[in-house]
Amino acid sequence: MAKETIFYSSRIHDHLLSTRNNPLFNRIYASCLEMKERLISLLNKEGFSTHEILRPEIYKHDLALRFLTDFKEGSIHLIFKPFENLRLLKQAYNISVVSWNFDTVHRVSQNNVPFTNHRRMLSLVDEIWVFSSKEKSVLNEHQFLNVFLISEYQSSKDIPPDKIRERIRTIGGKIDG
């Protein structure tokens, strides 16, 4: 019998032509997709049911949420996207899974586009999962205290299942309690 359903999103629909030709963005997005495959595979092996959401931002009203099978308030939503493309699932526990290296977090919008303010975008999620103590340190320096180091081995194929189970169990306690 499957445990709770974990929702996830990784597709980017507002992929502008200029973004598609951006090698840095493409590298970051490829890293997101690779991590999605590894983490979703691990969750399925651990008995969790996983459900991809193509556009989480469209589920803004309670009526729309009824169309998500097995969704309940506080369900986990894993987001495998670059900062600029984070989109939340209403009434879910939103987690940004960060699987690329970076040295800083943009604190100001570029060209008056609010999505380019990384500080703003990351402040929208409930948690941030990283795979390197360096990224955790960078985010902590920017006053993000909801950052969890899942593994020090970003390039490794092994994500520790016990750490993921523990984190999900802790999140479930926050939601239920």
C-alpha positions, 0 to 999 in steps of 0.5 A, a space after each residue: 500500500 502506498 504512503 501519502 502522495 507527493 506532488 512535484 513540478 519540473 516543467 517550465 512553460 514560460 520558456 522564452 526564446 532568449 532563455 532557451 539560448 542561455 547556456 547557464 540556464 540550460 545547465 541549471 535546468 538540466 541539473 533540476 531534471 536529473 535530480 527530479 529523476 533521481 529523487 522521484 525514483 527514490 520516493 517511488 522505491 520507498 513506497 510513496 505515490 508521486 504525481 506530476 503537476 504541469 502548472 501548479 500555479 493554476 490550482 489557485 481555487 479550492 474547486 481546482 484543487 479537487 481535480 488533483 487526485 489524493 491532494 489534501 491540505 499540506 501535501 508535499 510539493 517538490 519544485 525542481 526548477 531554477 529560482 526564476 521559475 518557482 511556482 507554488 501549489 496553493 495549500 501545499 507544503 512547497 519545497 524548492 529542490 536546489 541541485 546546482 552550484 551558485 555563489 550568491 542569491 540575487 536580491 534585486 529584480 532584473 529589468 523590473 521582472 519580480 521573478 528574477 529576484 531570487 531572494 523574493 522567489 525563495 522566500 515564497 517556499 516553505 523549505 529549500 533542499 540542497 545537496 552541498 554545504 556550500 549552497 546551504 551556507 550561501 542561503 543561510 548568509 541570505 537569512 534563509 533558515 529553512 534550508 536542509 542539507 539532504 546530501 553532501 554528494 550532489 554528483 553521487 547517484 545515492 541520495 540517502 533514503 533515511 534522510 528523505 524519510 526523516 524529513 518527510 516524517 518531520 514535515 508531516 508532523 508540522 502539518 498535522 500538529 
